[in-house]
Each structure stands twice: as structure tokens, then as C-alpha cells.
């Protein structure tokens, strides 16, 4: 898919000076301060790419600069792609959102809800209702992530190496292991960030009767020309893979403010990265690598109602369903969440089918629009799409965890400050 050429911000109702101010902020506060190795920011408005900038290094050790074609681990920015792929099957009438998950994963038929105990001796109770497909898409399934380190269930996930940043096993072995670990809560009772989107990838395989990665390639990546998006980086592109760092001195996903320092710990060397070879576990929740340009192509298709350049992924009504708030009783994430970690933590934000959704910008205390939808990745990558303002923003860097710094709040504030001609 032909990438848009760079246009002046003023031609799309934005300020070049205000956008340049973002780059100065990133350089001073994050790159020069040693918090980020380098950054890439794209802003697209009214059909034009109005800002495309790179700064700093993709690899600090080898002094490789960030370039327009740098390949990043996008981690949970994989989730919207997986969710769209699933909804393509939904549109074909091959699965419904209110079907029980056990119909497709019968080995989960005896899955209980945690009451007490530690692995493997859990005390459980039956769930109040069955887990439905919609629970997987909106993270109300009762599944979790081990890195949350909040509960005995999280500990069981870590022991079984389920949902790790460094993937282990296969999708099939993960599904099997989950059958022996209770749910955190009855489906629909709370929101908890989890491996649910990996389970969606497993369902896509079963329904489409082909490998999940093949479905993505045939139905999304190849048609849209997303040639640099895959679950591994082939040898011919290995020199473009960025290094990944951690703000945690131990090099992990945990981060405590008292440990903050001016420096980064190398977490994944691009010369020896596991992303250089095809993984055994194809993770629909966090396995993809991509470029900012490729991800912009995907976002442009969504902003355009599910179609780009004659390639239709999903219909506009299906996309409208996905970007509606699906949390029970219309609640927002802070009201429903039991999660110690999320890629969105603001009041006034709900959750749809694969995206967070802005319900009330005033409650977020940052500029925005009702109906804006977004998500991010563990290494501080992020994107948002604002249909009302005809706007896409994509940010790339490689620093774990995404909660280390308040960058996403700052980016939203500063990008919206650059709008001089609002559609609202």
C-alpha cells in the first residue's frame, strides 16, 4: 500500500511549530536524559502525513540510529490486529460474540473461579456464567497475565511461563496449561488485562482451519502491503531490528519509582534476539514486530471505515461495534479493572473489542474526542485513532515497561495542542 507523502501540518489544520515542540520535548526529557534510546513519531490528519520524525538510537551499543524503516517489537499493539482478524470471521457468520468459549475449547469445561490456595492445590467455585467470546475480546474473561504479580493466579501463570515477554511453548500448550489454572473472577464481573487475545488467535486457527500467522498474512498483511510486519524478523532485515531496553535495573517488567535512574538496561540484543527466528508460540496478544509505516497503513484502513486502497478488512458497522464500549453497565476501565497493569489507566476510558475507547475526555483530564480508540505495547509503543478529528498518531521506542513514564499522556496533550482547526 503506497505510503502517503509528507505534507505541511498547516495544510491539515495543524501547527508545525507545535509538532516540532514534541520532538524537542522527547529529546530533552527522554533521549538526552537517558530514559529512551530513540523515538519515532508519525502524525496523520485529514488524509495527509503531517509529521514524521526520528531521533536517537535504535541500538545504543552499536550507535545505530533510528530510521524510518526501523523494526520494533510492538507487543500488545498486536492485539488490535488479532481482534480485527477475528471480526473478519465474525462478519462471515462463522462465529458469534455470545457463544461460549468452551464450544471451541472443550478442555476448559471444568474451569473454576479462584477462592483460595496456591498451585497446584487451588480451591475453586463454579463461575456465575460461562465465559463468552466477547469476554476474550474485551478482557472480562477472568484470565490474567503473570507479570501483574497481584495474585496467586498470576504466580501460577509465571510458574507455567504463560504470557511471558519471552514466549515459551506453543499456543496449544498454553491453552492446555490454562485448563488447570482457575479464573481470577467469574466472566463479566471485572476487567483484567490478560492472555485472552492469545486465545483469540487460537480460535482463529480453529475456525479458519489454517495457522493463525498464515491467516494474518493472507487476509491483512499481504493485501495491505504490510511487508515488515511478522512474528519474526528474517535474516535480510535483521539489521533493522531495534534493541529493546528496560527502565528496571534488573532488566525486567517490574519497575519501582525508587529505582529510577538515568540509564537503560539492555533487555533484548537485536543480534541475538529470539525475534530473529520463527517462534514456537504465535502470540496474537503480543508477538508481532512491525514498522511505524506498516502500522500506519493498518490504522489508515481503520480510520477509513475498515478499507484502504480497495482492500477491505471489515465493514464500518463492524468497526463501530468494535470501537463501542463493551464494559458491563457502561462503566470505564478504572471502575471495572482489577489489573495492576494496563496500556490505558485514565478515567473516562472504556474498552471495546480489541481497543480502549474514550468515553468522556473531561474525565481523562487530557485533550481528546469521544470515540477515539487506541492501545499500546509493553515496550512503550502506542497509537491512537480519532475519527472525529480525522487523526492518527503512532509512537515507537523500545523501553520496558510502558508504565515507566507518563509519555502517553504527554503525547496526547501535545499532539492535540498542535490542532489549530478542530472538526468539533
C-alpha positions as CSV (number, residue, x, y, z in Angstrom):
1,X,0.0,0.0,0.0
2,X,1.5,3.3,-1.1
3,X,2.6,5.3,1.9
4,X,1.4,8.9,2.0
5,X,3.9,11.6,1.2
6,X,4.8,14.2,3.8
7,X,2.6,17.3,3.8
8,X,2.7,20.6,5.7
9,X,0.9,20.4,9.1
10,X,-0.9,23.7,8.2
11,X,-2.4,22.0,5.1
12,X,-4.3,19.7,7.5
13,X,-5.2,22.2,10.2
14,X,-2.2,21.6,12.5
15,X,0.8,23.7,13.6
16,X,4.3,22.7,12.5
17,X,5.8,24.7,15.5
18,X,3.7,22.7,18.0
19,X,4.6,19.4,16.4
20,X,8.3,20.4,16.5
21,X,7.8,21.2,20.2
22,X,7.0,17.5,20.7
23,X,10.4,16.5,19.2
24,X,12.2,18.9,21.5
25,X,10.3,17.5,24.5
26,X,11.2,13.9,23.5
27,X,14.9,14.8,23.0
28,X,15.3,16.8,26.3
29,X,13.1,14.8,28.7
30,X,13.7,11.3,27.4
31,X,16.6,10.8,25.0
32,X,19.2,13.3,26.4
33,X,18.1,12.2,29.9
34,X,19.0,8.6,29.1
35,X,15.4,7.4,29.5
36,X,14.8,6.4,25.9
37,X,17.4,5.2,23.3
38,X,15.5,6.8,20.4
39,X,12.0,7.6,19.2
40,X,9.8,7.7,16.1
41,X,6.5,9.7,15.9
42,X,4.0,9.8,13.0
43,X,1.0,12.1,12.9
44,X,-1.6,11.7,10.1
45,X,-4.5,14.0,9.7
46,X,-7.2,14.6,7.0
47,X,-5.6,12.1,4.7
48,X,-2.1,13.6,5.0
49,X,1.1,12.6,6.8
50,X,1.9,15.9,8.5
51,X,4.7,14.8,10.9
52,X,7.3,12.0,10.6
53,X,10.3,12.3,12.8
54,X,13.0,10.0,14.2
55,X,15.6,10.8,16.9
56,X,18.3,9.0,18.8
57,X,19.4,5.4,18.5
58,X,17.7,2.1,17.7
59,X,20.7,0.4,19.2
60,X,22.8,2.3,21.8
61,X,25.6,-0.2,22.0
62,X,26.3,-0.1,18.2
63,X,25.3,3.5,17.7
64,X,22.7,2.6,15.1
65,X,20.3,5.5,14.6
66,X,16.5,5.2,14.5
67,X,15.4,5.3,10.8
68,X,12.1,5.4,9.0
69,X,12.3,1.7,8.4
70,X,13.4,0.6,11.9
71,X,11.6,-2.6,13.0
72,X,10.1,-2.5,16.5
73,X,8.7,-5.2,18.8
74,X,5.1,-3.9,19.1
75,X,4.0,-6.4,21.7
76,X,0.4,-5.6,22.7
77,X,-0.2,-3.5,19.6
78,X,-0.6,-7.0,18.1
79,X,-4.0,-7.2,19.9
80,X,-5.9,-4.8,17.6
81,X,-4.7,-6.7,14.6
82,X,-5.7,-10.0,16.0
83,X,-9.1,-8.6,17.1
84,X,-9.8,-7.3,13.6
85,X,-8.8,-10.7,12.1
86,X,-11.3,-12.4,14.4
87,X,-14.0,-10.0,13.4
88,X,-13.4,-10.8,9.8
89,X,-14.5,-14.3,10.6
90,X,-17.4,-12.9,12.6
91,X,-18.6,-11.0,9.6
92,X,-18.6,-14.2,7.6
93,X,-21.1,-15.7,10.1
94,X,-18.6,-18.3,11.3
95,X,-18.7,-17.4,15.0
96,X,-20.8,-15.2,17.3
97,X,-19.8,-13.0,20.2
98,X,-22.2,-14.6,22.6
99,X,-21.1,-18.2,22.0
100,X,-19.4,-19.9,25.0
101,X,-15.7,-20.3,24.7
102,X,-15.9,-23.9,25.8
103,X,-17.7,-24.7,22.5
104,X,-14.3,-24.2,20.8
105,X,-12.0,-25.1,23.8
106,X,-13.8,-28.1,25.4
107,X,-10.8,-28.8,27.7
108,X,-11.9,-25.7,29.6
109,X,-15.3,-27.2,30.6
110,X,-14.3,-27.6,34.2
111,X,-12.5,-24.2,34.6
112,X,-13.4,-22.8,38.1
113,X,-13.0,-19.4,39.8
114,X,-10.3,-18.9,42.4
115,X,-11.3,-19.0,46.0
116,X,-8.1,-19.8,47.9
117,X,-4.8,-21.7,47.7
118,X,-1.7,-21.9,45.6
119,X,-0.7,-24.0,42.6
120,X,-1.4,-26.9,42.2
121,X,-3.9,-27.0,45.1
122,X,-6.5,-24.4,44.4
123,X,-9.9,-24.2,46.0
124,X,-12.4,-23.0,43.3
125,X,-16.1,-22.4,42.8
126,X,-18.1,-22.6,39.6
127,X,-18.3,-19.4,37.5
128,X,-21.5,-17.4,37.7
129,X,-21.9,-17.8,34.0
130,X,-19.9,-19.3,31.1
131,X,-17.0,-17.4,29.5
132,X,-18.2,-16.0,26.2
133,X,-16.3,-15.0,23.1
134,X,-16.9,-11.3,23.9
135,X,-15.2,-11.7,27.3
136,X,-12.0,-12.6,25.5
137,X,-12.1,-9.6,23.2
138,X,-12.9,-7.1,26.0
139,X,-10.7,-8.7,28.7
140,X,-13.6,-9.7,31.1
141,X,-12.8,-13.4,30.8
142,X,-11.2,-14.0,34.2
143,X,-7.8,-14.8,32.6
144,X,-4.7,-12.7,33.6
145,X,-1.0,-12.0,32.9
146,X,1.6,-13.4,35.3
147,X,3.7,-10.1,35.2
148,X,0.9,-8.3,37.1
149,X,2.2,-10.0,40.3
150,X,-1.0,-9.3,42.1
151,X,-2.5,-12.7,43.0
152,X,-1.8,-16.4,43.4
153,X,-3.2,-16.9,39.9
154,X,-0.6,-14.5,38.5
155,X,2.0,-16.6,40.3
156,X,0.7,-19.8,38.7
157,X,0.9,-18.2,35.2
158,X,4.6,-17.2,35.9
159,X,5.4,-20.7,37.1
160,X,3.9,-22.1,33.9
161,X,5.5,-19.4,31.8
162,X,2.2,-18.3,30.4
163,X,2.1,-14.9,28.7
164,X,5.8,-14.1,29.3
165,X,7.5,-11.3,27.3
166,X,9.9,-14.1,26.2
167,X,7.5,-16.7,24.8
168,X,7.7,-20.4,25.7
169,X,5.8,-23.4,24.4
170,X,3.2,-23.3,21.8
171,X,-0.3,-21.8,21.5
172,X,-1.7,-25.3,22.0
173,X,0.4,-26.0,25.1
174,X,-0.7,-22.6,26.6
175,X,-4.4,-23.5,26.1
176,X,-3.8,-26.8,27.7
177,X,-1.9,-25.3,30.7
178,X,-4.7,-22.7,31.2
179,X,-7.2,-25.6,31.7
180,X,-5.5,-26.3,35.1
181,X,-5.4,-22.8,36.4
182,X,-8.5,-21.2,37.9
183,X,-10.0,-17.9,36.6
184,X,-9.4,-14.7,38.6
185,X,-13.1,-14.0,38.7
186,X,-16.4,-15.0,37.0
187,X,-16.5,-13.9,33.4
188,X,-18.1,-10.4,33.0
189,X,-17.6,-9.4,36.7
190,X,-14.4,-7.3,36.2
191,X,-11.8,-6.2,33.6
192,X,-8.3,-7.7,33.8
193,X,-5.6,-7.4,31.2
194,X,-4.7,-10.9,30.1
195,X,-3.7,-13.5,27.6
196,X,-7.2,-13.5,26.2
197,X,-6.1,-12.2,22.8
198,X,-3.7,-15.1,22.5
199,X,-6.8,-17.3,23.0
200,X,-8.5,-15.4,20.2
201,X,-5.5,-16.3,17.9
202,X,-6.2,-20.0,18.8
203,X,-9.8,-19.6,17.9
204,X,-8.9,-18.0,14.6
205,X,-6.8,-21.1,13.8
206,X,-9.6,-23.4,14.6
207,X,-12.3,-21.5,12.7
208,X,-10.3,-20.7,9.6
209,X,-8.6,-24.2,9.7
210,X,-5.2,-22.7,9.0
211,X,-2.3,-21.4,11.1
212,X,-3.0,-18.1,12.7
213,X,0.0,-16.4,11.2
214,X,-1.0,-17.6,7.7
215,X,-4.5,-16.1,8.2
216,X,-2.9,-12.7,9.1
217,X,-0.6,-12.8,6.2
218,X,-3.2,-13.8,3.6
219,X,-6.0,-11.6,4.9
220,X,-4.3,-8.4,6.3
221,X,-0.6,-8.1,5.8
222,X,-0.2,-9.1,2.1
223,X,-3.3,-7.3,0.9
224,X,-2.3,-4.1,2.7
225,X,1.4,-4.4,1.8
226,X,2.5,-4.6,5.4
227,X,5.7,-6.3,4.3
228,X,7.6,-5.6,7.5
229,X,5.1,-7.0,10.0
230,X,5.6,-10.5,11.2
231,X,6.2,-12.7,14.2
232,X,9.9,-12.8,13.5
233,X,12.4,-10.7,11.6
234,X,14.0,-12.5,8.7
235,X,17.8,-12.5,8.2
236,X,17.7,-10.0,5.4
237,X,16.0,-7.4,7.7
238,X,17.8,-8.3,11.0
239,X,20.0,-5.1,10.7
240,X,16.8,-3.0,11.0
241,X,15.6,-4.6,14.3
242,X,15.9,-2.2,17.2
243,X,17.4,-3.1,20.6
244,X,15.0,-3.4,23.5
245,X,15.8,-1.8,26.9
246,X,14.3,-1.8,30.4
247,X,13.8,1.0,32.8
248,X,14.2,-1.6,35.5
249,X,17.8,-2.1,36.6
250,X,17.1,-5.9,36.7
251,X,16.1,-5.7,33.1
252,X,12.6,-6.9,33.7
253,X,9.0,-5.8,33.5
254,X,8.7,-4.6,37.1
255,X,9.6,-1.0,37.8
256,X,9.6,0.9,41.1
257,X,10.0,4.7,41.2
258,X,12.7,4.4,43.8
259,X,14.9,2.5,41.3
260,X,14.6,5.2,38.6
261,X,17.9,6.1,37.2
262,X,19.4,7.9,34.2
263,X,20.2,4.8,32.2
264,X,18.8,1.8,30.5
265,X,19.4,-1.9,30.9
266,X,19.7,-3.9,27.6
267,X,16.8,-6.3,27.7
268,X,17.0,-7.9,24.2
269,X,20.0,-7.5,21.9
270,X,19.0,-7.4,18.3
271,X,22.0,-9.5,17.3
272,X,20.8,-12.4,19.5
273,X,17.1,-11.7,19.8
274,X,14.6,-14.5,19.9
275,X,12.6,-12.4,17.3
276,X,15.2,-13.4,14.7
277,X,13.7,-16.8,14.2
278,X,10.1,-18.0,14.0
279,X,8.6,-18.5,17.5
280,X,7.1,-21.7,18.6
281,X,4.2,-19.7,20.2
282,X,2.5,-17.5,17.8
283,X,1.1,-14.8,20.1
284,X,-1.9,-12.8,19.0
285,X,-1.6,-10.8,22.2
286,X,2.0,-9.6,21.8
287,X,4.1,-11.4,19.2
288,X,4.4,-9.1,16.3
289,X,7.3,-6.9,15.1
290,X,6.5,-4.0,12.7
291,X,7.4,-0.6,11.5
292,X,5.7,2.7,12.1
293,X,4.9,2.9,8.4
294,X,3.2,-0.6,8.4
295,X,1.2,0.2,11.5
296,X,0.1,3.5,10.0
297,X,-1.2,1.5,7.0
298,X,-3.3,-0.6,9.3
299,X,-4.6,2.4,11.2
300,X,-5.4,4.2,7.9
301,X,-7.6,1.3,6.9
302,X,-9.5,1.6,10.3
303,X,-9.8,5.4,10.1
304,X,-11.3,4.9,6.6
305,X,-14.0,2.7,7.9
306,X,-12.2,-0.6,7.5
307,X,-10.9,-0.2,3.9
308,X,-7.8,1.2,2.2
309,X,-6.8,1.3,-1.4
310,X,-9.6,-1.1,-2.4
311,X,-8.7,-3.6,0.3
312,X,-11.5,-4.0,2.8
313,X,-10.7,-5.7,6.1
314,X,-14.1,-5.2,7.9
315,X,-17.2,-3.2,7.3
316,X,-17.8,0.2,9.0
317,X,-20.7,-1.2,11.1
318,X,-18.5,-4.0,12.4
319,X,-15.8,-1.4,13.2
320,X,-18.3,0.7,15.0
321,X,-19.2,-2.3,17.1
322,X,-15.6,-2.9,17.9
323,X,-15.0,0.7,19.0
324,X,-18.0,0.9,21.2
325,X,-17.6,0.5,25.0
326,X,-18.4,-3.1,25.8
327,X,-17.7,-3.0,29.6
328,X,-20.8,-4.1,31.6
329,X,-23.2,-1.3,32.6
330,X,-21.2,1.2,30.5
331,X,-18.5,1.5,33.2
332,X,-15.0,2.7,32.4
333,X,-11.7,0.9,33.0
334,X,-10.8,2.2,36.4
335,X,-14.2,1.3,37.7
336,X,-14.0,-2.3,36.3
337,X,-10.3,-3.0,36.5
338,X,-8.6,-5.4,38.8
339,X,-5.4,-5.1,36.8
340,X,-2.3,-3.6,38.2
341,X,-1.1,-3.1,34.6
342,X,-2.9,-1.7,31.6
343,X,-1.9,0.1,28.5
344,X,-4.6,2.7,29.5
345,X,-5.1,3.9,33.0
346,X,-7.3,7.0,32.7
347,X,-10.8,7.7,34.0
348,X,-13.3,8.2,31.2
349,X,-11.8,5.3,29.1
350,X,-13.8,2.2,28.3
351,X,-12.9,-0.9,26.4
352,X,-14.3,-2.3,23.1
353,X,-13.4,-5.4,21.1
354,X,-9.6,-5.0,21.0
355,X,-9.2,-1.3,21.7
356,X,-9.6,1.1,24.6
357,X,-12.3,3.7,23.8
358,X,-12.5,7.3,25.1
359,X,-16.0,7.8,26.6
360,X,-15.6,11.2,28.3
361,X,-12.5,13.4,27.5
362,X,-13.2,15.6,30.5
363,X,-12.7,12.7,32.9
364,X,-9.4,11.8,31.4
365,X,-8.0,15.3,32.1
366,X,-6.3,15.2,28.8
367,X,-7.5,16.6,25.4
368,X,-9.3,14.1,23.1
369,X,-12.6,13.2,21.5
370,X,-15.4,10.8,22.4
371,X,-15.0,7.7,20.3
372,X,-11.2,7.9,20.0
373,X,-9.7,4.4,20.2
374,X,-6.2,3.2,21.0
375,X,-3.8,0.8,22.6
376,X,-0.1,0.3,23.2
377,X,2.7,-2.2,23.7
378,X,4.8,-3.2,26.6
379,X,7.9,-1.5,25.2
380,X,6.2,1.9,25.2
381,X,4.9,1.8,21.6
382,X,1.5,3.3,21.2
383,X,-1.1,4.5,18.8
384,X,-4.5,6.2,18.8
385,X,-7.1,6.9,16.1
386,X,-9.5,9.8,16.5
387,X,-12.3,9.6,13.8
388,X,-13.8,12.9,14.9
389,X,-10.6,14.8,14.2
390,X,-9.6,12.5,11.3
391,X,-6.3,11.9,13.2
392,X,-3.8,9.0,13.7
393,X,-0.8,9.2,15.9
394,X,1.8,6.4,16.2
395,X,4.8,6.4,18.6
396,X,7.7,4.0,18.6
397,X,10.5,3.3,21.1
398,X,11.7,0.2,22.9
399,X,11.7,0.6,26.7
400,X,10.0,-1.9,29.1
401,X,7.6,-1.4,30.8
402,X,5.2,1.0,29.2
403,X,4.2,2.3,32.7
404,X,7.7,3.6,33.5
405,X,7.0,7.1,32.3
406,X,3.9,9.3,31.7
407,X,4.7,9.6,28.0
408,X,1.3,8.7,26.5
409,X,-0.4,11.4,28.5
410,X,2.2,13.9,27.4
411,X,1.9,12.8,23.7
412,X,-1.8,13.1,23.6
413,X,-1.7,16.6,25.3
414,X,0.9,17.8,22.9
415,X,-0.5,16.3,19.6
416,X,-3.9,17.7,20.3
417,X,-2.3,21.1,21.2
418,X,-1.0,21.1,17.6
419,X,-4.5,21.1,16.1
420,X,-5.3,24.6,15.0
421,X,-8.6,23.8,13.1
422,X,-10.7,21.4,15.0
423,X,-13.5,19.4,13.4
424,X,-15.5,19.5,16.6
